[in-house]
Amino acid sequence: MLDEATDFRAEADELHAFLCTLGEADWNRPTTFQRWTPWDVVAHLHLYDQVSLASLAGGDAFAEERNKLVGRIAKGTTNADLARERFGTLGAAELLARWIDGARDLSTQLAGSDPKRRLPWFGPDMGVRMFTTARMMETWAHGQEVYDLLRVERRPTDRLRHIAEIGVRTYAWTFVNRKLEVPGPAPYVRLVAPSGAVWEWNDPSETSRVAGTAIDFCQTVTQVRNFLDTKLEVVGDVAMRWMAIAQCFAGGAADPPKPGTRTA
């Protein structure tokens, strides 16, 4: 079984357990992410988990789903509206149950897939491992909105290694996605994991580096936080330019939150 699939399942189960503690009124409270409610968060995760299952089912099934969604987004329909249209008749309890069942099914199917298989998505095709990491990253990142709303401190785990990896690997893509020239070699990245382990990427450098905790780095590359609201040590022009716009998720260029607008 893929470690990524096991950790995706664990991430979904942990978020599900937390969401089960929400009161009825909490489901309609706006978060600091585009004023999405917890209901919107779960509906969005469920929608794209279902699209992911279509990707696993084969090219025709996914192409139909992708074309439908891309066409609506091109006309100005938001992701939140798409999810509301699809699941708007569901109450929070039923939506939550459907989402976790779908996420578990997705993790099981990904775990049983050939790691060398390429899966279609909205950008370039992805290998199964990267695809699974992307679903885990989405689950973790959007879950943070609800933790922030309820002012509950989240206990990080070393599952963040997968998100940190995708964050580092999308260094060049962050700039290309904005039609910007990649400013130079990727900075050295040194992170301290929740367990205390040290994770490192790229050539060591005293003049071009990003250092700090894995949680701060992962929150930055998923745009859960502005890097200025973290304790990351960012050294050098290239590293500063990267952290200012870092984006490890697919789709059009997105800006991180303004400093001070999304904090614990």
Backbone as a ProteinNet text record, in pm:
[ID]
protein_1_A
[PRIMARY]
MLDEATDFRAEADELHAFLCTLGEADWNRPTTFQRWTPWDVVAHLHLYDQVSLASLAGGDAFAEERNKLVGRIAKGTTNADLARERFGTLGAAELLARWIDGARDLSTQLAGSDPKRRLPWFGPDMGVRMFTTARMMETWAHGQEVYDLLRVERRPTDRLRHIAEIGVRTYAWTFVNRKLEVPGPAPYVRLVAPSGAVWEWNDPSETSRVAGTAIDFCQTVTQVRNFLDTKLEVVGDVAMRWMAIAQCFAGGAADPPKPGTRTA
[TERTIARY]
84.8	0	88.2	50.6	124.8	119.9	236.1	236.8	148.1	149.7	68.8	-80.3	-126.7	-267.4	-303.8	-214.4	-237.6	-247.7	-160	-159	-275.2	-317.5	-437.2	-558.5	-571	-682.9	-677.4	-559	-544.3	-579.6	-540.8	-570.3	-720.5	-787	-931.4	-1002.8	-957.5	-1020.4	-1003.4	-884.8	-861	-949.9	-960.6	-1048.1	-1193.4	-1234	-1371.1	-1402.9	-1311.2	-1334.2	-1350.9	-1271.5	-1283.8	-1416.8	-1454.2	-1578.8	-1700.9	-1689.8	-1801	-1826.5	-1731.3	-1748.9	-1818.9	-1840.7	-1903.7	-2049	-2091.9	-2232.7	-2310.3	-2441.5	-2525.5	-2502.2	-2490.1	-2472.5	-2335.4	-2235.8	-2099.8	-2092.1	-2178.3	-2170.2	-2199.9	-2263.7	-2298.1	-2217.7	-2115.9	-2033.1	-1924.9	-1901.1	-1798.5	-1657.4	-1570.5	-1429.5	-1354.6	-1225.3	-1143.2	-1096.1	-1137.9	-1105.9	-1227.7	-1227.8	-1334.6	-1472.9	-1476.9	-1602.3	-1674.6	-1597.1	-1656.1	-1697.7	-1808	-1849.8	-1789.3	-1792.6	-1749	-1826.3	-1954.6	-2031.9	-1968.6	-1931.2	-1866.1	-1735.3	-1659.4	-1530.7	-1551	-1643.8	-1666.2	-1725.3	-1814.9	-1873.5	-1766.4	-1674.3	-1565.2	-1476.3	-1438.3	-1354.9	-1427.7	-1555.3	-1632.5	-1643.5	-1667.2	-1679.4	-1553.4	-1436.8	-1314.7	-1263.7	-1307.2	-1281.5	-1361.4	-1483.5	-1564.7	-1505.4	-1453.6	-1387	-1261.8	-1194	-1076	-1113.5	-1226.8	-1272.7	-1303.3	-1352.8	-1376.5	-1244.9	-1140.4	-1008.5	-958.7	-979.4	-939	-1020.9	-1145.5	-1234	-1193.2	-1125.3	-1081.7	-1100.2	-1037.3	-1032.3	-1167.2	-1261.9	-1390.5	-1471.6	-1473.4	-1549.5	-1494.5	-1362.8	-1302.6	-1318.5	-1299.8	-1309.5	-1445.7	-1550.5	-1685.4	-1698.6	-1647.9	-1655.4	-1570.9	-1449.4	-1359.3	-1417.8	-1467.9	-1520.8	-1639.9	-1720.4	-1836.4	-1792.9	-1696.4	-1651.1	-1573.4	-1483.5	-1403.9	-1493.8	-1594.5	-1686.9	-1761.2	-1803.7	-1875.2	-1782.9	-1659.5	-1564.4	-1527.9	-1515.9	-1483.4	-1592.5	-1713.5	-1824.8	-1842.5	-1748.2	-1750.3	-1809.3	-1848.8	-1901.4	-1786.9	-1803.7	-1696.9	-1699.4	-1588.7	-1583.3	-1688.2	-1709.8	-1811.1	-1949.4	-1978.7	-2109.3	-2126.9	-2019.7	-2027.7	-2065.1	-2002.4	-2031	-2172.1	-2216.4	-2352.3	-2456.6	-2430.2	-2523.4	-2533.9	-2422.5	-2419.5	-2477.3	-2448.8	-2484.2	-2572.4	-2626.8	-2699.5	-2819.4	-2873.3	-2990.2	-2950.8	-2821.6	-2775.7	-2752.5	-2799.2	-2765.2	-2622.1	-2572.2	-2431.9	-2400.6	-2487.2	-2459	-2449.9	-2544.5	-2541.5	-2422.7	-2393.4	-2277.8	-2150.1	-2136.1	-2015.8	-2000.6	-2110.5	-2105.5	-2067.8	-2125	-2093.8	-1948	-1900	-1760.9	-1663.7	-1678.7	-1579.7	-1587.7	-1707.5	-1718.2	-1645.3	-1662.6	-1597	-1446.4	-1400.2	-1256	-1190.6	-1258.9	-1204.1	-1202	-1307	-1310	-1196.5	-1177.3	-1070.6	-933.8	-910.7	-780.6	-756.2	-860.6	-847.9	-814.4	-883.3	-856.4	-717.7	-676.1	-541.6	-435.8	-461.4	-365.9	-347.7	-453.3	-446.4	-402.6	-372.1	-333.2	-184	-148.1	-7.9	60	164.7	231.2	283.3	302.8	353.6	242.4	118	5.5	-2.3	-40.6	-61.8	-212.5	-253	-394.3	-419.3	-523.9	-554.2	-610.3	-579.8	-631.9	-654.7	-670	-701.6	-578	-461.2	-336	-272.5	-140.4	-74.5	-117.5	-110.5	-134.9	-37.9	-78.4	6.2	22.2	138.8	156.8	69.5	40.5	-49.6	-0.2	130.7	182.3	157	188.4	167.6	18.9	-62	-207	-261.1	-216.8	-262.2	-216.8	-91.9	-41.3	-123.3	-162.8	-241.9	-377	-439.8	-567.9	-547.5	-439.6	-410.2	-385.8	-309.6	-278.5	-406.1	-498.1	-624	-703.9	-708.7	-783.4	-724.3	-593	-525.5	-541.9	-520.6	-522.5	-661.5	-762.7	-898.1	-947.8	-900.7	-938.9	-892.9	-779.6	-725.9	-823.5	-902.4	-999.7	-1096.6	-1134.7	-1232	-1164.8	-1042	-968.5	-953.8	-920.9	-907.8	-1039.6	-1147.3	-1279.2	-1315.3	-1288.5	-1323.5	-1215.7	-1105.5	-992.9	-939.3	-929.1	-875.6	-735.1	-639	-501.9	-490.9	-433.6	-421.1	-287	-287.7	-164.2	-102.2	11	71.6	134.8	145.1	207.4	311.7	390.6	490.8	429.8	297.6	233.6	260.5	299.5	332.4	447.5	524.5	636.2	588.2	473.2	420.7	389.8	331.9	295.1	419.6	516.4	642.8	709.6	705	765.9	701.5	569.2	502.1	525.5	542.2	573.1	707.7	806.7	940.7	939.9	871.6	873.6	800.6	714.6	641.7	707.1	833.2	905.9	899.8	948.6	952.4	811.7	722.1	584.7	515.7	548	489.5	510.6	628.7	659.5	603	620.8	571.7	420.8	350.4	204.9	159.5	248	218.3	281.2	335.1	403.7	522.1	591.7	711.8	833.3	946.4	1070.3	1113.2	1154.6	1205.7	1333.1	1340.7	1448.7	1585.8	1595	1724.3	1705.7	1815.6	1805.3	1718.1	1652.2	1565.6	1646.9	1597.3	1668.7	1680.4	1775.7	1791.2	1673.2	1613.4	1501.1	1536.6	1528.5	1558.7	1444.1	1373.6	1255.5	1266.7	1212.2	1204.3	1064.8	1057.7	930.9	866.7	737.3	672.1	740.8	798.3	867.5	1004.8	1053.8	1188.5	1289.9	1250.9	1340.3	1367.6	1479.9	1515	1500.1	1425	1403.3	1475.9	1547.8	1626	1606.1	1607.8	1599.6	1697.8	1749.6	1836.1	1972.5	2060.2	2197.2	2202.9	2274.7	2287.6	2340.6	2286.5	2327.9	2302.2	2394.7	2377.9	2313	2306.7	2256.7	2122.3	2075.5	1946.5	1882.3	1796.4	1739.9	1606.8	1532.2	1409.9	1424.5	1412.1	1430.7	1324.5	1287.6	1187.9	1116.1	993.3	916.1	841.3	815.1	739.3	600.2	539	403.4	400.7	499.1	502.5	523.1	610.6	636.3	512.2	449.8	332.3	216	199.8	93.9	120.8	248	283.4	258.8	307.3	295.1	151.7	67.3	-74.7	-156.8	-90.8	-153.4	-258.3	-234.3	-313.9	-272.1	-143.6	-88.2	-0.8	11.5	115.8	246.8	354.1	479	524.9	480.2	516.5	447.7	345.6	277.8	332.9	439.3	503.8	641.2	711.2	846.6	952.3	913.9	1011.2	1126.5	1246.7	1365	1385.2	1364.7	1372.8	1489.2	1590	1713.9	1737.7	1761.1	1794.2	1675.1	1705	1599.3	1512.8	1575.2	1498.1	1402.7	1452.5	1368.1	1254	1281.5	1177.4	1070.9	1114	1018.1	932.1	993.9	919.2	815.3	856.9	765	651.1	674.2	570.5	454.1	479.3	373.1	361.6	429.6	434.4	294.1	281.6	152.1	176.8	136.9	163.1	40.1	-69.4	-192.4	-218	-292.3	-318.6	-418	-426.3	-519.3	-446.6	-524.1	-466	-388.9	-308.9	-229.6	-320.8	-288.4	-365.9	-272.3	-322.6	-242.4	-262.7	-157	-172.3	-253.9	-301.6	-374.6	-285.2	-345.3	-268.8	-216.9	-99.9	-46.2	-148.3	-162.4	-250.4	-397.1	-432.8	-574	-611.7	-512.6	-539.3	-436.5	-474.6	-384.7	-456	-379.6	-438.1	-542.7
-120.3	0	125.1	223.8	349	419.3	467.5	547	670.3	726.7	846.5	818	701.8	667.6	643.3	576.8	554.9	687.4	780.1	909.5	997.4	985.1	1057.2	1009.9	880.1	824.7	875.6	874.5	920.8	1068.2	1148.5	1292.2	1315.3	1241.7	1254.9	1210.5	1099.3	1049.5	1148.8	1210.3	1306.8	1429.9	1479.7	1594.8	1558.3	1439.5	1395.5	1393.6	1339.7	1334.5	1474.9	1569.8	1707.8	1768.8	1746.6	1804.5	1750.5	1629.3	1571.9	1646	1729.7	1805.2	1938.4	1977	2106.4	2107.3	2220.8	2239.1	2272.6	2262	2287	2426.1	2526.2	2663.8	2685.1	2606.4	2623.9	2600.6	2514.9	2477.4	2594	2697.3	2812	2936.9	2923.8	3039.2	3059.2	3182.2	3205.7	3194.5	3129.5	3121.1	3239.5	3245.8	3353	3321.2	3208.5	3175	3202.3	3317.1	3355.3	3342.9	3351.5	3342.1	3209.2	3106.6	2973.6	2929.4	2859.4	2798.5	2658.5	2595.6	2456.3	2366.6	2396.2	2318.9	2332.6	2456.2	2478.6	2401.8	2399.6	2329.3	2180.7	2118.6	1974.5	1947.4	2033.8	2015.1	2025.5	2118	2133.3	2009.3	1961.7	1841.6	1722.4	1710.1	1597.2	1605.1	1723.9	1740.3	1692.3	1739	1703.9	1563.7	1507	1364.3	1282.3	1325.9	1255.7	1270.1	1388.8	1409.4	1320.9	1304.5	1217.8	1073.3	1029.2	893.2	877.7	984.4	981.3	968.5	1034.7	1023.7	879.6	815.7	676	583.1	621.1	535.7	530.8	634.3	633.2	766.1	780.3	908.2	967	886.2	939.3	994.2	919.7	963.8	1094.8	1104.1	1225.9	1341.7	1316	1423.4	1490.7	1411.6	1468	1557.1	1508.7	1586.5	1712.5	1698.1	1813.5	1920.1	1880	1977.1	2052.1	1981.7	2044.4	2150.6	2115.5	2208.4	2325.7	2295.9	2401.8	2501.3	2450.7	2538.9	2632.2	2579.3	2662.8	2765.9	2724.9	2817.7	2928.6	2894.3	2994.1	3100.6	3065.1	3160.2	3235.9	3213.2	3289.6	3218.4	3092.7	3017.4	2982.4	3006.7	2979.1	2832.9	2787.7	2651.4	2629.9	2732.2	2718.9	2701.7	2779.1	2767.1	2630.4	2579	2447	2340.3	2347.9	2249	2266.2	2392.1	2415.7	2363.4	2381.4	2331.1	2179.2	2114.2	1967.6	1908.4	1971.1	1909.3	1997.2	2102.6	2201.5	2149.3	2035.5	1981.5	1900.6	1880	1795	1876.3	1824.4	1883	1846.8	1912.2	1893.1	1747	1680.2	1542.8	1449	1462.2	1374.1	1405.9	1534.7	1573.3	1518.3	1530.2	1482.3	1331.3	1259	1113.5	1075.4	1146.3	1115.6	1148.4	1261.4	1298.7	1194.3	1154.3	1063.2	926.3	882.3	755.7	765.2	878.1	896.5	907.3	978.9	995.2	861.5	780.4	648.5	558.8	565.4	488.2	532.4	663.6	715.9	669.5	675.5	633.7	485.4	403.6	260.3	233.6	304.1	284.3	334.5	445.2	495.3	399.2	343.8	249.2	125.8	86.2	-32.4	-5.7	119.2	154.4	132.9	110	98.3	233.4	240.3	368	435.7	358.4	416	472.1	451.5	498.7	650.7	708.7	852.4	879.1	975.7	1009	1149.1	1166.8	1299.7	1391.8	1520.1	1619.6	1748.8	1860.9	1986.6	2051.6	2015.4	2057.2	1936.1	1923.3	1804.2	1677.8	1564.5	1436.3	1421.5	1345.3	1322.9	1173.6	1135	999.1	974.8	848.8	814.7	871	865.1	915	1065.4	1142.1	1285.4	1319.3	1244.7	1265	1244.9	1138.2	1108.5	1216.8	1261.7	1369.1	1495.9	1523.5	1643.3	1637.8	1520.2	1509.2	1524.1	1468.2	1486	1632.7	1699.9	1841.5	1925.1	1899.5	1973.9	1952.1	1828.2	1794.9	1867	1863.2	1928.7	2080.1	2138.4	2284.1	2340.7	2282.8	2335.2	2305.5	2197.7	2170.7	2279.7	2342.3	2446	2561.6	2589.8	2698.5	2676.1	2550.2	2519.3	2520.6	2471.4	2480.8	2627.2	2713.6	2856.1	2913.7	2878.4	2929.9	2894.5	2770.5	2723.9	2756.7	2818.7	2853.2	2731.1	2622.7	2497.8	2479.1	2454.6	2431.8	2292.2	2285.8	2159.3	2095.3	1968.2	1897.8	1845.7	1899.6	1854.7	1716.8	1648.3	1515.7	1513.5	1408.9	1396.4	1360.5	1350.2	1339.1	1464.1	1572.4	1695.8	1676.5	1571.4	1546.9	1544.9	1484.4	1477.5	1617	1701.8	1836.4	1921.1	1906.4	1978.8	1939	1811.1	1761.9	1826	1829.8	1889.3	2040.7	2099.7	2241.7	2274.2	2190.4	2210.4	2182.9	2077.6	2036.8	2135.2	2219	2316	2453.8	2459.9	2588.2	2654.8	2588	2649.3	2674.4	2578.8	2592.8	2716.1	2752.5	2872.7	2993.9	3005.7	3119.9	3099	2979.2	2950.1	2970.5	2931.3	2942.9	3089.2	3179.7	3323.5	3388.8	3303.3	3353.1	3442.4	3403.4	3473.2	3385.2	3448.6	3373.9	3315.8	3191.1	3130.6	3205.8	3263.5	3357.9	3295.9	3165.6	3103.1	2965.3	2900.7	2767.6	2771.1	2660.9	2653.1	2672.5	2751	2771.7	2641.8	2641	2532.8	2541.5	2427.8	2421.8	2326.3	2376.7	2295.4	2312.4	2203.6	2209.8	2113.3	2155.4	2069.2	2009	1877.2	1805.6	1809.3	1781.3	1772.8	1674.1	1567.4	1467.4	1513.5	1623.2	1671	1633.6	1548.5	1513	1636.4	1635.2	1745.3	1698	1774	1744.4	1849.9	1806.4	1900	1872.7	1979.5	1971.4	2071.8	2037.3	2124.6	2146.6	2212.8	2231.4	2329.1	2293.4	2385	2521.6	2626.8	2762.3	2854.7	2945.5	3047	3172.6	3183.2	3306.7	3290	3166.4	3140.8	3021	3048.9	2937.1	2974.1	2869.6	2879.8	2779.5	2825	2736	2764.7	2660.8	2677.4	2547.9	2556.8	2437	2390.1	2261.1	2205.8	2265.4	2289.3	2343.8	2482	2566.8	2701.6	2696.1	2607.8	2595.2	2543.1	2440.6	2383.2	2481.3	2557.8	2658.5	2767.1	2795.1	2897.3	2848.4	2728.4	2682.2	2645.5	2617.2	2592.3	2720.1	2831.2	2963	2965.8	2886	2893.5	3014.7	3051.8	3167.8	3247.4	3376.2	3455	3425.1	3408.4	3369.5	3472.3	3597.2	3700.3	3678.1	3595.5	3561.8	3433.5	3380.1	3260.6	3298.7	3200.3	3222.1	3166.2	3149	3101	3199.5	3145.9	3226.6	3220.8	3332.3	3338.4	3429.7	3372.1	3444	3448.1	3566.5	3581.7	3625.2	3693.7	3748.2	3638.9	3530.6	3423.3	3359.3	3331.2	3270.7	3363.6	3492.8	3589.1	3595.3	3596.7	3603.2	3477.7	3363	3237.2	3234.7	3262.7	3254.5	3356.1	3465.7	3569	3522	3423	3376.9	3225.4	3154.6	3007.9	2949.1	2850.5	2786.8	2643.3	2549.1	2408.6	2337.5	2407.9	2344.5	2383.4	2298.7	2320	2434.3	2479.6	2586.5	2713.7	2817.7	2946.2	3005.6	3106.4	3172.6	3231.1	3203.4	3253.9	3329.1	3433.7	3511.8	3462.1	3461.6	3422.5	3527.3	3494.7	3594.4	3711.4	3827.7	3945	3919.3	3975.3	3956.8	3997.5	3911.9	3941.8	3903.7	3856.8	3827.7	3682.6	3592.8	3453.6	3408.3	3409.2	3369.2	3270.9	3210.8	3108.7	3170.3
0	0	0	-78.5	-82	52.8	100.5	223.3	207.1	87.2	62.3	81.3	37.2	51	197.1	270.1	413.1	486.2	452.8	521	476.7	351.8	306.6	385.8	401.8	479.1	623.6	683	821.4	833.6	735.5	738	729.6	641.5	628.3	756.1	814.7	936.8	1052.2	1060.5	1167.6	1151.4	1028.4	1004.4	1031.2	991.4	1014.9	1164.5	1244.4	1389.5	1446.6	1397.1	1444	1399.4	1275	1224	1297.9	1349.5	1425.7	1556.6	1599.5	1724.4	1702.1	1575.9	1549	1592.5	1645.9	1676.4	1551.1	1557.7	1439.7	1381.5	1468	1419.8	1355.8	1397.9	1345.3	1195.1	1143.3	1001.7	908	958.5	873.3	907.5	988.9	1023.6	917.3	873.5	771	827.7	752.7	790.1	728.5	751.9	694.6	552.7	496.9	358.2	271.9	205.3	113	175	307.6	383.4	360.8	321.6	313.8	453.2	462	586.9	596.5	714.6	720.7	624	601.9	504.1	366.1	329	198.9	187.8	296.2	296	266.1	337.4	318.7	180.4	133.5	0.7	-107.5	-92	-189	-189.5	-71.5	-64.2	-126.1	-97.2	-149.2	-301.8	-354.2	-499.4	-570	-522.3	-594.1	-560.7	-448.3	-427.6	-528.9	-556.4	-655.8	-796	-826.3	-954.6	-962.7	-850.3	-846	-874.1	-822.1	-850.7	-999.7	-1062.3	-1206.7	-1282.2	-1232.3	-1294.5	-1287.8	-1173.9	-1158.8	-1248.3	-1274.7	-1353.9	-1500.5	-1547	-1686.4	-1754.5	-1869.9	-1939	-1973	-2024.8	-2068.2	-1951.5	-1841.5	-1724.7	-1670.7	-1665.3	-1612.9	-1710.2	-1839.3	-1938.1	-1932.7	-1917.2	-1908.5	-1785.2	-1672.1	-1548	-1558	-1609.3	-1620.9	-1713.5	-1829.1	-1924	-1866.4	-1790.6	-1728.8	-1627.5	-1543.5	-1440	-1499.6	-1593.2	-1654.3	-1726.8	-1794	-1864.7	-1770.6	-1657.8	-1559.3	-1497.2	-1463.7	-1402.1	-1500.7	-1628.9	-1731.2	-1740.9	-1703.5	-1707.5	-1576.2	-1482.8	-1358.1	-1238.5	-1254.4	-1140	-1046.7	-917.5	-821.8	-779.6	-721.2	-668.4	-561	-479.2	-374.5	-435.2	-541.2	-606.5	-671.9	-732.2	-794.4	-692.1	-576.1	-471.7	-417	-403	-352.7	-451.5	-580.7	-681	-675	-651	-652.6	-523.9	-409.6	-280.9	-192.2	-248.8	-168.3	-92.1	-132.9	-61.5	61.3	80.9	191.4	318.2	429.7	557.2	594.7	699.1	736.9	769.6	843.5	885.9	766	670.8	554.7	464.8	447.4	366.1	426.5	558.2	626.1	607.1	618.7	602.1	459	362.5	222	190.3	243.8	216.8	270.8	397.3	455	387.5	349.9	276.7	142.5	74.3	-54.4	-41.7	60.9	82	113.5	194.5	226.6	104.1	23.2	-101.4	-193.6	-204.1	-289	-240.3	-110.5	-57.3	-84.4	-73.2	-98.7	-245.7	-335.6	-478.1	-516.4	-458.8	-487.4	-434.3	-316.9	-258.1	-346.4	-415.6	-499.2	-642	-674.4	-810.5	-832.8	-956	-994	-972.2	-889.6	-864	-990.7	-1097.7	-1222.5	-1311.3	-1269.8	-1350	-1349.6	-1462.6	-1473	-1471.7	-1391.8	-1380.4	-1435.1	-1516	-1569.9	-1462.5	-1476	-1382.6	-1459.8	-1391.1	-1458.6	-1519.5	-1471.1	-1531.6	-1596.7	-1587.7	-1641.8	-1567.2	-1636	-1568.6	-1452.4	-1352.1	-1235.3	-1209.9	-1160	-1113.3	-990.9	-964.8	-854.1	-721.2	-696	-568.2	-553.6	-657	-649.9	-642.6	-715.7	-714.4	-572.9	-508.1	-372.1	-275.3	-289.7	-205.2	-224.9	-348.8	-376.1	-304.9	-300.4	-229.2	-78.8	-27	115.2	146.2	58.6	79.1	81.6	-10.9	-14.3	114	159.2	280.1	400.7	412	524.4	519.4	402	390.3	415.7	354.4	375.6	517.2	574.4	712.9	808	777.3	865	883.1	779.9	790.2	906	923.6	1028.2	1165.4	1173.2	1299.5	1341.6	1245.7	1276.8	1325	1258	1294.3	1437.6	1475.9	1610.4	1713.4	1666.8	1753.7	1827.5	1753.6	1807.2	1752.1	1840.8	1796.8	1737.7	1620.7	1549.7	1582.8	1612.3	1643	1514	1472	1345.4	1358.3	1247.5	1243.4	1131.5	1127.9	1022.2	886.6	881	749.1	666.4	733.5	662.3	564.3	579.6	488.5	342.3	318.8	183.1	128.3	212.7	168.3	149.2	238	221.5	90.4	58.1	-65.7	-188	-190.4	-305.1	-307.9	-189.9	-183.5	-244.2	-216.8	-272.9	-422.8	-463.6	-604.7	-695.4	-639.6	-721.3	-718.9	-677.4	-677.6	-815.1	-918.1	-1051.6	-1104.3	-1079.2	-1129.3	-1072.1	-950.3	-890.1	-980	-1037.1	-1123.9	-1264.6	-1318.9	-1454.4	-1460.9	-1355.8	-1351.1	-1357.7	-1318.5	-1324.8	-1447.6	-1535.5	-1655.6	-1619	-1511.7	-1467.3	-1492.9	-1515.9	-1532.9	-1398.3	-1398.4	-1274.7	-1237.4	-1116.5	-1083.9	-1057.7	-1049.3	-1023.4	-963.9	-926.8	-864.7	-739	-713.1	-594.7	-467.3	-373.4	-247.1	-166.9	-78.1	19.7	116.5	144.3	237.9	351.5	474.4	593	691.9	718.8	803.5	921.7	1033.4	1150.6	1156.4	1152.8	1152.6	1291	1298.6	1430.5	1523.7	1468.3	1550.5	1595.9	1538.4	1567.9	1461.4	1368.2	1257.6	1172.1	1102.4	1013.1	869.4	789.5	648.2	565.3	463.6	382.4	233.2	156.3	11.7	-50.2	-165.8	-246.5	-179.9	-252.4	-204.5	-87.3	19.7	133.6	90	148.6	113.3	231.2	253.8	357.8	302.2	168.5	106.1	35.6	22.2	-42.7	25	122.8	198.2	262.7	295	373.5	486.3	608.7	724.1	828.4	900.3	1006	1031.4	1078.2	1107.4	983.1	977.9	866.3	861	976.5	977.4	914.6	945.5	887.8	736.8	691.3	547.8	475.2	530.5	465.7	462.8	569.2	569.4	465.9	440.1	341.4	199.5	165.5	26.7	-9.3	89.2	62.6	73.4	105	120.2	231.1	333.3	456.2	539	525.2	595.2	498.5	523.9	459.1	530.8	457.2	522.9	625.1	611.5	708.8	843.3	845.8	971.4	1033.1	974.9	1029.5	1084.4	1136.6	1187.3	1091.2	966.3	868.6	855	843.9	814.4	662.9	597.2	451.6	414.6	351	322.2	171.2	118.2	-22.8	-105.1	-215.1	-300.8	-361.6	-409.1	-471.8	-371.1	-253.4	-149.4	-110.7	-99.5	-64.6	-173.1	-298.3	-408.8	-413.8	-385.7	-384.6	-274	-150.8	-38.4	-49	-118.2	-131.7	-218.1	-307.3	-397.4	-402.4	-314.2	-319.8	-332.5	-422.4	-447.5	-489.9	-407.8	-440.2	-492.5	-510.5	-558.9	-703.7	-774.6	-916.1	-935.9	-1060.6	-1094	-1129.1	-1156.1	-1189.7	-1073.9	-1105	-1001	-894	-769.9	-656.4	-563	-501.8	-408.2	-265.9	-185.8	-45.1	29.1	148.5	226.7	262.8	278.5	322.7	463	496	631.5	737.4	837.3	948.6	929.1	806.8	781.5	810	808.8	843.5	943.8	1068.1	1175.7	1265.5	1354.1	1441.8	1532.9
[MASK]
++++++++++++++++++++++++++++++++++++++++++++++++++++++++++++++++++++++++++++++++++++++++++++++++++++++++++++++++++++++++++++++++++++++++++++++++++++++++++++++++++++++++++++++++++++++++++++++++++++++++++++++++++++++++++++++++++++++++++++++++++++++++++++++++++++++++

